[in-house]
């Protein structure tokens, strides 16, 4: 019998398992099949299957744990460092209280 792990090939019945699990996870996470995130998830699903995660439930659990890296540069409208996020965080924090002294004022005094 042809072993996908040793041969580097995936048989049609194997692909059906990977595809089915991928679809379940993509739908649950509201990932568009045409997105870059879906491509990374699909690659990871194939990698897991080819390296020995053959059980459908195990494969699904591992894919659900897969975290796509967040592009903080897009979220902050610029660079990708924590320093780039600070202006937005400061503005948000300032909006929470009337003033810095109000935020640090002790109520038991």
Secondary structure as GFF3:
##gff-version 3
##sequence-region A 1 109
A	DSSP	alpha_helix	4	7	.	.	.	ID=ss1
A	DSSP	alpha_helix	12	28	.	.	.	ID=ss2
A	DSSP	alpha_helix	36	50	.	.	.	ID=ss3
A	DSSP	alpha_helix	56	65	.	.	.	ID=ss4
A	DSSP	alpha_helix	72	76	.	.	.	ID=ss5
A	DSSP	alpha_helix	82	96	.	.	.	ID=ss6
A	DSSP	alpha_helix	100	104	.	.	.	ID=ss7
###
